[in-house]
């Protein structure tokens, strides 16, 4: 068999510089982990990089044998015996399993699953072409709470039953009924949904292998038919793929009241009080009202660049919630180790927004605003409300987002936790609260959702980009809380938990750390700021509230703190940091009334115990100017404030 013919039997096969990658057929593979390369004499080499499946298990799962991996053997069209005298490709040769049950048992071994269902695909003459077998796996899907599953195709020829697809384009599901019927045809995204619609009297079909595989089937039986596609909840990719394969644009109907990832099965179950005829009529009514879909062009024609001329963009200043700290329409980040007051700070900020009060550095807000809090760690009744009261918040302007509800038919609404993937839910919340100026997400790690890997830059950027767009459209500031990792020897920008993309996406990042000289004193310090200078921080303490000493409130110190997060958080620099501060005080006093030549200053500093590096750092911090005085041999460098 040739390598090109081998990879045609694999799912999601993609060409790489060294060969091919694809989903491994011998285990429940979600990210292509199978490597396929060509060895000497055209031999096909396979390796599973995820589950370590053996080559024997891989080829068996494909309905092949090890001999098929050698050039000149197996089922590839390069073999002389694989073509008939007419030149047309014949069915693959190779030893199959004696019965379908034997093939299913092999499928159970290769998937480590249990066979629970089979869907048969007949040809136009009602002869079985192949079937799709479902195997339930031991694992539970964390997103749905249901048992994981996988599917395997099985076909029969003169040599027995084989795991894999038969050669050529695959027939559509329930093909004999399509051929014998006239009028409208419904297309679903799976066999189970198709069977459910068939039971209520609709003509229905689907293609095998689901999303991304519609092109593997023969859609000519639907030419010149009235086609209505019923997408699963949450996506139209399959429907769009089907539309590309039909000469006449189909209609899309989104069934109402579906749960996440639901389909026609859940739609029918949600109407258990109705008869089959009534449900049939409801779907037909929805289809009649659906407009014709515009023809779907090839992807290269649909995807077009979006360009704007910079001269057409109206210049505008940064809109600040807290000047030089938290910007409207942007994401800001607050990071610290546990127990240092992150949540107290975010609630103090929320309280100030609710009152329209001044900020710790004296900056004044132009008006009060509404606040939306997403908090996964603190209870509203015994922690958040008392802390807000201690901070003097207007509680009527503070709103807790505790999830979202959805209905499945006429049942009681179900409630789910919200994540940052639920952008449309956050959008609806902001539409209900038009005066919102601040969203606090504490901590951001609790709201990532199951699809986001916090350590992958691409995942984090994909998650946060819509949130940044949402903030800009609604004119709100988003403050996210995160923890610091344990890499105390790294710069502060690399200390935020997870991917660096969190800090990169935020326009401003602040860190809270403890003052080494005063354990009760906390330092609120800039890590980065893309929109303003990031030199000055602030200090605060947590003090018992006078009206309720059981709860703490934030008390800010007046005046800025001239210290960076790197200086405070890097133990290797702490000693030098204190030393150059003392040196700066000494140098400021020395140059207060006169300028001195640099050599004299460094000699005096050496006697005080300040090395050249420390003095240079103190000089840069104070903005001391260095100027050349005199000419020739008598010239010297002079320092002056």
C-alpha positions as CSV (number, residue, x, y, z in Angstrom):
1,X,0.0,0.0,0.0
2,X,1.2,3.5,-0.8
3,X,1.4,6.0,2.1
4,X,-1.0,8.4,0.3
5,X,-3.7,5.7,0.2
6,X,-3.0,4.7,3.8
7,X,-3.6,8.3,5.2
8,X,-6.8,8.5,3.3
9,X,-8.2,6.0,5.8
10,X,-7.3,8.3,8.7
11,X,-9.2,11.1,10.3
12,X,-7.9,14.7,10.3
13,X,-4.8,13.7,8.3
14,X,-2.5,16.6,7.5
15,X,0.7,16.8,5.6
16,X,3.9,17.8,7.5
17,X,7.4,18.3,6.3
18,X,8.4,14.8,7.5
19,X,5.3,12.9,6.6
20,X,1.7,13.0,8.0
21,X,-0.2,13.5,11.3
22,X,-3.7,12.2,12.0
23,X,-6.0,11.0,14.8
24,X,-4.9,7.6,16.1
25,X,-7.6,5.1,15.2
26,X,-6.6,2.8,18.1
27,X,-7.7,5.1,20.9
28,X,-10.0,8.0,21.6
29,X,-7.8,10.6,20.1
30,X,-8.9,14.3,20.1
31,X,-5.7,15.9,19.0
32,X,-3.8,14.3,16.1
33,X,-1.1,12.2,17.8
34,X,-0.4,9.6,15.1
35,X,2.8,10.1,13.0
36,X,3.0,8.5,9.6
37,X,6.2,8.5,7.6
38,X,7.7,6.5,4.8
39,X,10.7,4.3,5.4
40,X,13.0,2.4,3.0
41,X,11.5,0.6,0.0
42,X,8.2,2.5,0.5
43,X,7.5,0.9,3.9
44,X,4.9,2.8,6.0
45,X,6.0,3.6,9.5
46,X,3.4,4.6,12.2
47,X,3.8,5.8,15.7
48,X,1.3,6.9,18.3
49,X,2.8,9.8,20.3
50,X,-0.1,10.0,22.8
51,X,-1.2,6.6,24.1
52,X,1.7,4.6,22.8
53,X,-0.6,2.3,20.7
54,X,1.4,-0.4,18.9
55,X,1.5,-0.6,15.1
56,X,-0.3,-3.9,15.2
57,X,-3.2,-2.3,17.2
58,X,-3.3,0.7,14.8
59,X,-3.5,-1.3,11.6
60,X,-6.0,-3.7,13.1
61,X,-8.3,-0.8,14.1
62,X,-8.2,0.3,10.4
63,X,-9.2,-3.1,9.2
64,X,-5.7,-3.7,7.8
65,X,-2.8,-6.1,8.5
66,X,0.9,-5.5,9.1
67,X,1.6,-6.6,5.5
68,X,-0.4,-3.7,4.2
69,X,2.4,-1.4,5.5
70,X,4.8,-2.7,2.8
71,X,4.9,-1.4,-0.7
72,X,3.3,-3.8,-3.1
73,X,1.1,-5.4,-0.5
74,X,-2.3,-4.6,1.0
75,X,-5.1,-2.6,-0.4
76,X,-3.5,0.4,-2.1
77,X,-4.2,1.1,-5.8
78,X,-0.6,0.7,-6.6
79,X,-1.1,-3.1,-6.5
80,X,-1.8,-4.9,-9.8
81,X,-4.5,-7.1,-8.2
82,X,-6.3,-4.1,-6.9
83,X,-7.7,-3.0,-10.3
84,X,-10.1,-4.9,-12.5
85,X,-9.8,-5.2,-16.2
86,X,-11.9,-2.0,-16.6
87,X,-9.3,-0.1,-14.7
88,X,-11.8,0.8,-11.9
89,X,-10.7,0.4,-8.3
90,X,-12.0,-2.8,-6.8
91,X,-12.7,-3.5,-3.1
92,X,-9.6,-3.9,-1.0
93,X,-8.2,-7.4,-0.5
94,X,-7.1,-8.6,2.9
95,X,-8.1,-11.1,5.5
96,X,-11.2,-9.9,7.3
97,X,-13.0,-11.2,10.4
98,X,-15.5,-14.1,10.0
99,X,-18.5,-12.2,11.4
100,X,-19.6,-8.7,12.3
101,X,-19.6,-9.8,16.0
102,X,-15.9,-10.7,15.6
103,X,-15.1,-7.3,14.2
104,X,-17.1,-5.6,17.0
105,X,-15.0,-7.5,19.6
106,X,-11.8,-6.3,17.9
107,X,-13.3,-2.8,18.1
108,X,-13.9,-3.1,21.8
109,X,-10.3,-4.3,22.4
110,X,-8.9,-1.5,20.3
111,X,-10.9,1.3,21.9
112,X,-11.0,-0.2,25.4
113,X,-14.8,0.5,25.2
114,X,-18.1,-1.4,25.3
115,X,-20.2,-1.8,22.1
116,X,-23.6,-0.2,22.8
117,X,-25.2,0.7,19.4
118,X,-24.8,0.2,15.7
119,X,-26.2,2.3,12.8
120,X,-26.4,0.5,9.4
121,X,-25.8,2.4,6.1
122,X,-27.5,0.6,3.2
123,X,-26.9,1.2,-0.5
124,X,-29.8,2.1,-2.8
125,X,-30.7,-1.6,-3.2
126,X,-31.0,-2.0,0.6
127,X,-27.8,-4.0,0.9
128,X,-25.6,-3.2,3.9
129,X,-22.7,-1.0,2.7
130,X,-21.1,-0.5,6.1
131,X,-22.1,0.4,9.7
132,X,-21.1,2.8,12.4
133,X,-20.5,1.2,15.8
134,X,-20.6,3.2,19.0
135,X,-18.3,2.2,21.9
136,X,-18.8,3.7,25.4
137,X,-15.5,4.4,27.1
138,X,-14.7,4.1,30.9
139,X,-14.0,7.9,31.2
140,X,-16.5,10.6,32.0
141,X,-16.6,13.8,30.0
142,X,-16.0,16.6,32.5
143,X,-18.0,19.1,30.4
144,X,-21.2,17.1,29.9
145,X,-20.9,14.7,32.9
146,X,-21.7,11.9,30.6
147,X,-19.7,8.8,29.6
148,X,-17.2,9.4,26.8
149,X,-17.8,7.6,23.6
150,X,-16.1,6.8,20.3
151,X,-17.2,5.4,16.9
152,X,-15.7,2.9,14.4
153,X,-16.9,2.1,10.9
154,X,-17.2,-1.6,9.9
155,X,-17.8,-3.0,6.4
156,X,-18.0,-6.4,4.7
157,X,-16.6,-7.7,1.5
158,X,-15.8,-11.1,0.0
159,X,-13.0,-11.5,2.5
160,X,-15.0,-10.9,5.7
161,X,-15.7,-8.0,8.0
162,X,-13.2,-5.1,8.3
163,X,-12.8,-2.2,10.7
164,X,-12.6,0.9,8.5
165,X,-14.6,2.6,5.7
166,X,-15.3,0.8,2.4
167,X,-13.6,2.3,-0.7
168,X,-15.1,5.3,-2.5
169,X,-17.6,7.8,-1.4
170,X,-19.9,6.7,1.4
171,X,-23.7,6.4,1.1
172,X,-25.9,8.7,3.1
173,X,-27.8,7.3,6.1
174,X,-31.3,5.9,5.2
175,X,-30.4,6.1,1.5
176,X,-33.2,3.7,0.3
177,X,-35.9,6.0,1.9
178,X,-34.3,9.0,0.2
179,X,-34.5,7.4,-3.2
180,X,-38.1,6.3,-2.7
181,X,-39.3,9.6,-1.3
182,X,-40.1,13.0,-2.8
183,X,-40.2,16.4,-1.3
184,X,-38.4,17.8,1.7
185,X,-35.4,16.1,3.3
186,X,-34.0,17.0,6.8
187,X,-30.3,16.6,7.5
188,X,-29.0,16.2,11.1
189,X,-25.5,16.0,12.5
190,X,-25.8,12.3,13.7
191,X,-27.6,9.0,13.2
192,X,-29.3,9.2,16.6
193,X,-31.0,12.5,15.8
194,X,-31.9,11.2,12.4
195,X,-33.6,8.2,13.9
196,X,-35.6,10.4,16.3
197,X,-36.9,12.5,13.4
198,X,-37.7,9.4,11.4
199,X,-39.9,8.1,14.2
200,X,-42.1,11.2,14.0
201,X,-42.6,10.7,10.2
202,X,-40.0,13.0,8.7
203,X,-37.7,12.1,5.8
204,X,-34.2,12.5,7.2
205,X,-30.6,11.6,6.5
206,X,-27.1,12.4,7.7
207,X,-23.5,11.5,6.8
208,X,-21.1,9.3,8.7
209,X,-18.3,10.4,11.0
210,X,-19.9,13.7,11.9
211,X,-18.2,17.1,12.0
212,X,-15.5,17.6,9.4
213,X,-16.4,14.5,7.3
214,X,-19.4,15.6,5.2
215,X,-17.2,15.6,2.1
216,X,-16.6,11.8,2.4
217,X,-20.2,11.0,1.5
218,X,-22.1,11.1,-1.8
219,X,-24.7,13.9,-1.6
220,X,-26.1,13.5,-5.2
221,X,-29.4,11.9,-3.9
222,X,-30.2,15.4,-2.5
223,X,-29.7,17.3,-5.8
224,X,-32.9,19.3,-6.6
225,X,-34.5,18.4,-3.3
226,X,-35.8,20.8,-0.7
227,X,-33.1,20.4,2.0
228,X,-33.4,21.7,5.6
229,X,-30.4,21.3,7.9
230,X,-30.9,21.1,11.6
231,X,-27.6,22.0,13.3
232,X,-26.7,20.9,16.8
233,X,-26.8,23.6,19.4
234,X,-23.7,25.7,19.6
235,X,-22.4,25.4,16.0
236,X,-23.2,25.5,12.3
237,X,-19.9,24.2,10.9
238,X,-21.5,20.9,9.8
239,X,-24.4,22.7,8.2
240,X,-22.1,25.0,6.3
241,X,-20.0,22.0,5.1
242,X,-23.2,20.4,3.8
243,X,-24.2,23.6,2.0
244,X,-20.9,23.6,0.1
245,X,-21.7,20.2,-1.3
246,X,-25.2,21.0,-2.6
247,X,-25.9,22.9,-5.8
248,X,-29.0,24.5,-4.3
249,X,-28.6,26.3,-1.0
250,X,-30.4,24.5,1.9
251,X,-32.3,26.2,4.7
252,X,-30.9,26.2,8.3
253,X,-33.3,25.8,11.2
254,X,-32.0,26.2,14.8
255,X,-34.4,24.2,17.0
256,X,-35.4,26.2,20.0
257,X,-35.0,25.2,23.7
258,X,-31.9,23.0,23.2
259,X,-29.4,22.5,26.0
260,X,-25.7,23.0,25.2
261,X,-24.6,20.6,22.4
262,X,-28.2,19.4,22.2
263,X,-29.9,18.2,19.0
264,X,-33.3,16.9,17.7
265,X,-33.3,14.1,20.3
266,X,-33.4,16.6,23.2
267,X,-35.9,18.8,21.2
268,X,-38.4,15.9,20.9
269,X,-37.8,14.8,24.6
270,X,-38.6,18.3,25.8
271,X,-42.0,18.0,24.1
272,X,-43.1,14.8,25.8
273,X,-46.6,16.2,26.4
274,X,-47.1,16.5,22.6
275,X,-48.0,13.8,20.1
276,X,-45.6,12.8,17.3
277,X,-47.9,14.5,14.8
278,X,-47.8,17.8,16.8
279,X,-44.0,17.7,17.0
280,X,-43.8,16.9,13.2
281,X,-46.0,19.9,12.5
282,X,-44.0,22.2,14.7
283,X,-40.7,21.3,12.9
284,X,-42.4,21.7,9.5
285,X,-43.7,25.1,10.5
286,X,-40.2,26.2,11.6
287,X,-38.8,25.0,8.3
288,X,-41.5,26.8,6.2
289,X,-40.6,30.0,8.0
290,X,-36.8,29.7,7.5
291,X,-35.4,31.8,4.8
292,X,-33.3,30.3,2.0
293,X,-29.6,30.3,3.0
294,X,-27.3,32.2,0.7
295,X,-24.9,30.0,-1.2
296,X,-21.8,29.2,0.7
297,X,-18.7,30.0,-1.2
298,X,-15.4,28.2,-1.0
299,X,-13.5,29.1,2.1
300,X,-10.9,31.0,0.2
301,X,-13.7,33.3,-1.2
302,X,-15.4,33.7,2.2
303,X,-12.4,34.7,4.2
304,X,-11.5,38.3,3.3
305,X,-9.1,40.6,5.1
306,X,-10.6,43.5,7.1
307,X,-8.5,46.7,6.7
308,X,-9.0,50.2,8.0
309,X,-7.0,53.3,7.1
310,X,-5.4,54.8,10.2
311,X,-6.2,58.3,8.9
312,X,-9.9,57.4,9.0
313,X,-9.7,56.6,12.7
314,X,-10.7,59.4,15.0
315,X,-8.0,60.0,17.7
316,X,-9.2,59.8,21.3
317,X,-7.5,59.8,24.7
318,X,-7.5,56.9,27.1
319,X,-10.6,56.8,29.2
320,X,-9.6,56.2,32.8
321,X,-11.6,54.7,35.6
322,X,-8.6,55.3,37.9
323,X,-6.1,57.6,36.2
324,X,-2.9,55.9,35.2
325,X,-4.1,52.6,36.9
326,X,-7.3,51.2,35.5
327,X,-8.6,52.1,32.0
328,X,-12.1,51.9,30.7
329,X,-12.6,49.4,27.9
330,X,-9.4,47.5,28.9
331,X,-8.3,44.4,30.9
332,X,-6.2,45.1,34.1
333,X,-4.7,42.4,36.3
334,X,-4.0,42.2,40.0
335,X,-1.7,39.5,41.3
336,X,-0.4,38.4,44.7
337,X,0.3,35.5,47.0
338,X,-2.6,34.3,49.1
339,X,-3.6,36.2,52.1
340,X,-2.2,39.6,51.2
341,X,-5.5,41.4,50.5
342,X,-6.2,41.0,46.7
343,X,-9.9,40.6,47.3
344,X,-10.0,43.4,49.9
345,X,-8.4,45.7,47.2
346,X,-10.9,44.7,44.5
347,X,-13.8,45.3,46.9
348,X,-12.3,48.7,47.9
349,X,-12.1,49.6,44.2
350,X,-15.7,48.4,43.7
351,X,-16.9,50.4,46.7
352,X,-15.3,53.6,45.4
353,X,-16.9,53.1,41.9
354,X,-20.3,52.6,43.5
355,X,-19.9,55.9,45.4
356,X,-18.1,57.8,42.7
357,X,-15.5,58.5,45.4
358,X,-12.0,59.7,45.0
359,X,-9.1,57.3,44.5
360,X,-6.2,56.7,47.0
361,X,-3.9,59.0,45.1
362,X,-6.4,61.8,45.0
363,X,-7.8,61.3,41.5
364,X,-11.5,62.0,41.4
365,X,-14.2,60.1,39.5
366,X,-16.7,62.0,37.4
367,X,-19.7,59.9,38.5
368,X,-20.6,56.7,40.4
369,X,-21.1,53.5,38.5
370,X,-22.6,50.0,38.7
371,X,-20.2,47.0,39.4
372,X,-20.5,43.3,38.4
373,X,-18.6,40.9,40.6
374,X,-17.6,37.3,39.7
375,X,-16.3,35.7,42.8
376,X,-15.6,32.0,43.1
377,X,-13.8,31.9,46.4
378,X,-15.8,34.0,48.9
379,X,-19.4,33.7,50.1
380,X,-21.6,36.7,49.3
381,X,-23.5,36.7,52.7
382,X,-20.7,36.2,55.2
383,X,-17.7,37.7,53.4
384,X,-18.4,39.9,50.4
385,X,-21.3,41.9,51.7
386,X,-19.6,42.6,55.1
387,X,-16.3,43.7,53.4
388,X,-18.2,46.0,51.0
389,X,-20.1,47.5,53.9
390,X,-16.7,48.0,55.7
391,X,-15.5,49.8,52.6
392,X,-18.6,52.0,52.5
393,X,-20.0,50.7,49.3
394,X,-23.4,51.6,47.9
395,X,-24.7,48.0,47.8
396,X,-27.6,48.9,45.4
397,X,-24.9,49.4,42.7
398,X,-23.1,46.1,43.3
399,X,-24.2,43.0,41.4
400,X,-23.1,39.4,41.8
401,X,-23.0,37.2,38.7
402,X,-23.8,33.7,40.0
403,X,-24.2,31.8,36.8
404,X,-26.9,31.6,34.1
405,X,-30.2,29.7,33.5
406,X,-31.5,28.0,30.5
407,X,-34.7,26.0,29.8
408,X,-35.1,22.6,28.2
409,X,-38.7,22.6,27.1
410,X,-41.2,23.3,29.8
411,X,-39.0,21.8,32.6
412,X,-37.7,23.9,35.5
413,X,-34.8,26.1,34.4
414,X,-31.4,24.6,34.8
415,X,-28.6,26.7,36.3
416,X,-24.9,26.6,35.3
417,X,-21.7,28.4,36.3
418,X,-20.6,31.1,34.0
419,X,-17.2,31.1,32.4
420,X,-15.3,33.6,30.2
421,X,-16.3,31.4,27.2
422,X,-19.9,32.6,27.8
423,X,-19.3,36.0,26.2
424,X,-23.0,36.2,25.2
425,X,-24.1,35.8,28.8
426,X,-21.7,38.6,30.0
427,X,-23.0,40.7,27.1
428,X,-26.6,40.2,28.2
429,X,-25.7,41.1,31.8
430,X,-24.1,44.4,30.7
431,X,-27.2,45.2,28.6
432,X,-29.3,44.7,31.7
433,X,-27.0,47.0,33.7
434,X,-26.2,49.9,31.3
435,X,-24.6,51.9,34.0
436,X,-21.9,49.3,34.7
437,X,-18.3,50.7,34.8
438,X,-16.4,47.8,36.4
439,X,-16.3,44.0,36.2
440,X,-14.2,42.1,38.7
441,X,-13.2,38.5,38.1
442,X,-11.8,36.9,41.2
443,X,-9.9,34.7,40.5
444,X,-9.6,34.5,36.7
445,X,-8.5,30.8,36.9
446,X,-11.9,29.8,38.2
447,X,-13.6,31.2,35.1
448,X,-11.5,29.8,32.2
449,X,-13.9,27.1,31.1
450,X,-13.0,23.5,30.1
451,X,-11.6,24.4,26.7
452,X,-8.9,26.7,27.9
453,X,-5.5,25.5,28.9
454,X,-4.1,28.3,31.2
455,X,-0.5,27.4,30.2
456,X,-1.1,27.8,26.4
457,X,-0.6,31.3,25.0
458,X,-3.0,30.6,22.1
459,X,-5.8,29.4,24.4
460,X,-5.5,32.4,26.7
461,X,-5.4,34.9,23.8
462,X,-8.4,33.3,22.2
463,X,-10.3,33.5,25.5
464,X,-9.4,37.0,26.5
465,X,-9.7,38.7,23.1
466,X,-13.6,38.6,23.1
467,X,-13.6,39.9,26.7
468,X,-11.4,42.9,25.8
469,X,-13.8,43.6,22.8
470,X,-16.8,43.3,25.2
471,X,-15.2,45.8,27.6
472,X,-14.6,48.3,24.8
473,X,-18.1,48.0,23.4
474,X,-19.8,48.5,26.7
475,X,-17.3,51.0,28.2
476,X,-16.4,49.0,31.3
477,X,-13.1,48.3,33.0
478,X,-12.3,44.6,33.6
479,X,-10.1,43.8,36.6
480,X,-8.9,40.2,36.9
481,X,-7.4,38.7,40.0
482,X,-4.7,36.0,39.8
483,X,-2.1,34.3,42.0
484,X,1.7,34.5,41.8
485,X,3.7,31.4,41.1
486,X,6.6,30.2,43.3
487,X,9.4,31.3,40.9
488,X,10.7,34.0,43.2
489,X,13.9,34.4,41.2
490,X,12.1,35.7,38.1
491,X,11.0,39.2,37.1
492,X,7.5,40.1,38.3
493,X,6.0,40.0,34.8
494,X,6.8,36.2,34.8
495,X,5.3,35.5,38.2
496,X,1.6,35.5,37.3
497,X,0.2,32.0,37.3
498,X,-0.3,30.2,34.0
499,X,0.6,31.6,30.6
500,X,2.5,34.9,30.0
501,X,-0.5,35.7,27.7
502,X,-2.5,36.7,30.8
503,X,-0.1,39.5,31.6
504,X,0.4,40.3,27.9
505,X,-3.4,40.7,27.3
506,X,-3.8,43.0,30.3
507,X,-3.0,46.7,29.6
508,X,-1.9,47.2,33.3
509,X,-0.7,44.6,35.8
510,X,-0.2,45.4,39.5
511,X,1.2,43.2,42.2
512,X,0.6,43.1,46.0
513,X,3.5,42.1,48.2
514,X,4.4,42.4,51.8
515,X,6.8,45.1,53.1
516,X,9.8,43.2,54.3
517,X,10.4,45.8,57.1
518,X,6.8,45.8,58.3
519,X,4.7,42.7,58.1
520,X,1.4,44.6,58.5
521,X,2.2,46.9,55.5
522,X,1.3,45.9,52.0
523,X,2.7,47.3,48.8
524,X,0.5,47.9,45.7
525,X,3.1,48.1,42.9
526,X,3.1,48.3,39.1
527,X,4.4,45.3,37.2
528,X,3.6,46.8,33.7
529,X,1.5,49.6,32.3
530,X,1.1,49.9,28.5
531,X,-1.0,53.1,28.8
532,X,0.8,55.2,31.3
533,X,4.0,55.6,33.4
534,X,4.5,52.6,35.7
535,X,7.0,54.0,38.3
536,X,4.9,54.8,41.3
537,X,3.1,52.4,43.6
538,X,1.1,52.8,46.8
539,X,1.1,51.3,50.3
540,X,-1.8,50.2,52.5
541,X,-2.7,48.3,55.6
542,X,-5.7,46.2,56.5
543,X,-7.4,47.7,59.6
544,X,-10.4,46.4,61.6
545,X,-13.6,48.3,60.7
546,X,-14.8,50.6,63.5
547,X,-18.4,49.5,63.2
548,X,-17.6,45.8,62.9
549,X,-14.1,44.8,64.1
550,X,-14.5,41.3,62.7
551,X,-14.0,42.6,59.2
552,X,-11.1,44.4,57.8
553,X,-11.0,47.5,55.6
554,X,-8.3,49.0,53.4
555,X,-6.5,52.1,54.7
556,X,-4.2,53.6,52.0
557,X,-1.1,55.7,52.9
558,X,-0.9,59.1,51.4
559,X,1.7,59.8,48.7
560,X,3.3,57.7,46.1
561,X,5.7,54.8,46.7
562,X,8.8,55.0,44.5
563,X,9.4,51.3,44.0
564,X,8.8,48.7,41.3
565,X,7.4,45.3,41.7
566,X,10.7,43.8,40.6
567,X,12.5,45.6,43.4
568,X,10.1,44.4,46.0
569,X,9.6,40.8,44.8
570,X,13.1,39.7,43.8
571,X,14.9,38.6,47.0
572,X,18.3,38.7,45.2
573,X,17.9,42.4,44.7
574,X,16.3,43.4,48.0
575,X,19.6,44.1,49.8
576,X,20.8,46.2,46.9
577,X,17.5,48.0,46.7
578,X,17.8,49.3,50.3
579,X,21.5,50.2,49.7
580,X,20.8,52.3,46.7
581,X,18.0,54.1,48.4
582,X,20.3,55.1,51.2
583,X,22.9,56.1,48.6
584,X,20.2,58.2,46.9
585,X,19.4,60.0,50.1
586,X,23.2,60.7,50.7
587,X,23.7,61.8,47.0
588,X,20.7,64.1,47.1
589,X,22.0,65.8,50.2
590,X,25.5,66.0,48.8
591,X,24.4,67.7,45.6
592,X,21.7,69.9,47.1
593,X,23.8,73.1,47.0
594,X,26.6,72.5,44.6
595,X,27.9,70.3,41.8
596,X,30.9,68.0,42.2
597,X,33.1,66.1,39.9
598,X,32.2,62.4,39.5
599,X,35.6,61.1,40.6
600,X,35.3,63.0,43.9
601,X,31.8,61.7,44.5
602,X,32.8,58.1,43.9
603,X,35.8,58.4,46.2
604,X,33.5,59.9,48.9
605,X,30.9,57.2,48.3
606,X,33.5,54.4,48.6
607,X,34.4,55.7,52.0
608,X,30.6,55.6,52.9
609,X,30.4,52.0,51.7
610,X,28.6,52.6,48.4
611,X,30.1,50.8,45.4
612,X,30.2,52.2,41.9
613,X,27.1,50.2,40.7
614,X,25.0,51.4,43.7
615,X,26.0,55.0,43.1
616,X,25.1,54.8,39.4
617,X,21.7,53.4,40.3
618,X,21.1,56.2,42.8
619,X,22.3,58.7,40.2
620,X,19.8,57.4,37.6
621,X,16.9,57.3,40.1
622,X,17.5,61.0,41.1
623,X,18.0,62.1,37.5
624,X,21.4,63.5,38.2
625,X,22.9,65.1,35.1
626,X,26.5,64.4,34.1
627,X,28.3,67.2,32.2
628,X,31.9,67.6,31.0
629,X,33.7,70.6,32.4
630,X,37.0,72.0,31.1
631,X,39.2,71.1,28.2
632,X,42.0,68.7,27.4
633,X,43.9,67.3,30.3
634,X,42.0,69.6,32.7
635,X,38.6,68.3,31.7
636,X,36.4,66.4,34.2
637,X,32.9,65.0,34.5
638,X,30.6,66.9,36.9
639,X,27.4,65.7,38.5
640,X,24.6,68.1,39.3
641,X,20.9,67.8,40.2
